Amino acid sequence: MLKNILFDIDGTITDTEYTIIKSLQALLLREKGLTVKDEDLYYILGIPGEDGVRQFSDNQADLDDLLEKWRLLIADYAKYSTVFDGMEKLFINLNKANMNLGIITSKTHQELKNDFDRFNLNKYFDIFVTASDTEKHKPEPDPIYKALDMLNAAPENSIYIGDSIYDMKCAHSANLPFALASWGAKYNPEFKQAEYKLDTPDSLMQIIL
C-alpha cells in the first residue's frame, strides 16, 4: 500500500513553463545576444538551473553571474506562474488520508523559497528535498534516497509524481513507481515506461486508495 507520495514542483504542482522559458530567453538575449526558440530550451525544465545554463557560460564566474541575473529575471516573470487546477484539493485529500507528502525538486533551497513559498502550499508537506541537499541531482536517484531517509520510508510504499524524463529516471533508479503528471508534461515516447499516467490531479487518489 502506498504511504509516501513524492512530488516534483515545476510542471507538476505549478505551471511555471512561461516564467522559466521567457526569463531565460530574455537573459540570453540581453547578456549573450542570443535568440533561442522555446523548444530549444525545453530541456531545462526539470534540471537544476546551473546545469541548464552552463552551456551558455564561458567560465564559472560567468555562470555565477548569469544565474544571479536569471534569478532576478525569474522574479520579474513570477506573476505568470500559477498552481495547476486541482492540486491543492489533492493535497488536502492526501492529508486527510494520512499520507506522507514530500517535495523533490531541482530548485535550490533559495529558489524554493523565492518561487514556491508564495503559493502557501508548504503546510501540506512533511519534507522538502532541493538541489541544495544532495551532490547528485535528477535523473540520479540521490534526491529520492534523501527523501525516503527523511521519511524513514521504503521504496515499495512510495511513489514519485513528475512531468519530465528526469523525474521518471530518478524514480526508476531508486526503484520507485512513477506517475506522469500529463497536464504539465511534454510528449516523449519514453513515457511509455511510466507505471501510471495521471490525466488530472485527483486521478492520483484512484491509485493510492
C-alpha positions in Angstrom: 0.0 0.0 0.0 1.3 3.4 -0.9 2.0 5.7 2.1 4.6 8.2 0.8 3.7 10.5 -2.0 6.6 12.5 -3.5 6.1 15.4 -5.9 8.1 17.4 -8.3 7.2 21.1 -8.4 7.6 22.8 -11.9 5.3 21.3 -14.4 3.7 19.1 -11.8 2.4 21.3 -9.0 2.9 24.7 -10.6 2.7 25.9 -14.2 6.0 27.7 -14.5 7.0 27.0 -18.1 6.3 30.5 -19.3 8.2 32.0 -16.4 11.2 29.8 -16.8 11.5 29.9 -20.6 10.7 33.5 -21.2 13.0 34.8 -18.4 15.8 32.6 -19.8 15.2 33.9 -23.3 15.4 37.4 -22.0 18.6 36.7 -20.2 20.3 35.1 -23.2 19.3 37.9 -25.5 20.4 40.6 -23.1 23.7 39.0 -21.9 24.8 36.9 -24.9 23.0 38.4 -27.8 21.3 35.0 -28.5 17.8 34.5 -29.7 16.7 31.0 -28.6 13.4 29.3 -29.5 11.1 28.0 -26.8 11.5 24.4 -27.9 15.3 24.6 -27.8 15.1 25.4 -24.1 12.6 22.8 -23.0 15.5 20.6 -21.8 15.9 22.9 -18.9 12.5 22.1 -17.4 13.3 19.6 -14.7 17.0 20.1 -14.1 19.0 22.5 -11.8 19.3 25.9 -13.4 23.1 25.8 -13.1 23.2 22.6 -15.2 20.9 24.2 -17.8 22.7 27.5 -18.2 26.3 26.1 -18.1 26.4 25.6 -21.9 25.9 29.4 -22.3 28.7 30.4 -19.9 32.4 30.9 -20.6 33.7 30.1 -17.1 32.5 29.6 -13.5 32.4 33.4 -12.8 30.3 34.0 -15.9 28.0 31.1 -14.9 27.5 32.6 -11.4 26.8 36.0 -12.9 24.3 34.6 -15.4 22.5 32.6 -12.6 22.2 35.7 -10.4 20.8 37.8 -13.2 18.4 35.0 -14.2 17.2 34.8 -10.6 16.2 38.4 -10.8 14.5 38.0 -14.1 12.6 35.0 -12.9 11.2 37.2 -10.1 10.1 39.7 -12.7 8.2 36.9 -14.6 6.9 35.1 -11.5 3.5 36.7 -11.9 2.8 34.3 -14.8 3.3 31.2 -12.6 0.2 29.5 -11.3 -0.8 26.4 -9.4 -2.4 23.8 -11.6 -6.1 23.4 -11.1 -7.0 20.7 -8.6 -3.6 20.4 -6.9 -4.5 22.0 -3.6 -7.6 19.9 -3.3 -5.4 16.8 -4.0 -3.1 17.8 -1.1 -6.0 18.3 1.2 -7.4 14.8 0.4 -3.9 13.2 0.8 -3.5 14.8 4.2 -7.0 13.5 5.2 -5.9 10.0 4.1 -2.8 10.3 6.4 -0.3 10.1 3.6 3.3 11.4 4.0 3.9 14.1 1.4 7.3 15.2 0.2 8.8 17.6 -2.4 11.7 16.6 -4.6 12.8 19.5 -6.8 15.7 20.6 -8.9 15.3 24.1 -7.4 17.9 25.1 -4.8 16.8 25.9 -1.3 16.7 29.6 -2.0 14.8 29.1 -5.3 12.3 27.1 -3.4 11.8 29.9 -1.0 11.7 32.5 -3.8 9.5 30.7 -6.2 7.2 28.3 -4.2 6.6 29.7 -0.8 4.3 32.4 -2.1 1.7 29.8 -3.1 1.1 28.9 0.5 1.3 25.1 -0.1 4.2 24.2 2.2 1.8 23.4 5.0 0.7 20.2 3.2 4.2 18.7 3.0 6.3 16.8 5.6 9.7 17.1 3.9 11.5 19.1 1.1 14.5 17.9 -0.8 16.1 20.5 -3.1 19.2 20.6 -5.3 21.0 22.1 -2.3 20.5 18.9 -0.3 22.3 16.3 -2.5 25.5 16.3 -4.5 23.9 14.5 -7.4 20.6 15.6 -8.8 17.8 14.2 -11.0 18.0 11.9 -13.0 20.2 10.3 -10.4 18.3 8.6 -7.6 20.0 10.5 -4.7 17.2 13.0 -4.2 14.7 10.2 -3.7 17.1 8.3 -1.4 17.3 11.5 0.7 13.5 11.9 0.8 13.0 8.3 1.8 15.6 8.6 4.5 13.9 11.7 5.9 10.6 10.0 6.0 12.0 6.7 7.2 10.2 5.2 4.3 10.6 2.2 2.0 10.5 2.3 -1.9 7.7 -0.2 -2.1 5.4 2.1 -0.1 6.3 5.2 -2.2 5.6 6.8 -5.5 7.0 9.9 -7.3 4.9 12.2 -9.4 6.5 14.4 -12.0 6.4 15.7 -15.6 9.8 15.1 -17.1 12.0 12.3 -18.2 14.5 13.3 -15.5 11.7 12.7 -12.9 10.9 9.3 -14.3 14.6 8.2 -14.5 15.1 9.4 -10.9 12.2 7.3 -9.7 13.1 4.2 -11.6 16.8 4.5 -10.5 15.5 4.5 -6.9 13.1 1.5 -7.6 10.0 3.7 -7.2 7.0 3.6 -9.5 6.5 6.8 -11.5 3.2 8.7 -12.1 3.3 11.1 -15.1 1.6 14.4 -14.5 0.3 14.7 -18.0 -1.1 18.2 -17.5 2.5 19.6 -17.4 4.4 17.1 -19.5 5.9 17.4 -23.0 5.4 14.4 -25.2 8.2 11.9 -25.1 7.9 8.2 -26.2 9.9 7.2 -23.2 6.9 8.0 -21.0 5.5 4.6 -22.1 7.8 3.3 -19.3 5.8 5.2 -16.6 3.7 3.0 -14.4 0.9 5.5 -14.3 -0.4 8.3 -16.4 -2.4 10.9 -14.5 -4.8 12.9 -16.6 -5.9 15.1 -13.7 -4.5 15.6 -10.2 -7.4 13.9 -8.5 -6.9 10.7 -10.5 -4.0 10.0 -8.1 -6.5 9.1 -5.4 -7.6 6.2 -7.5 -4.1 4.7 -7.4 -3.4 5.1 -3.7 -6.8 4.2 -2.2 
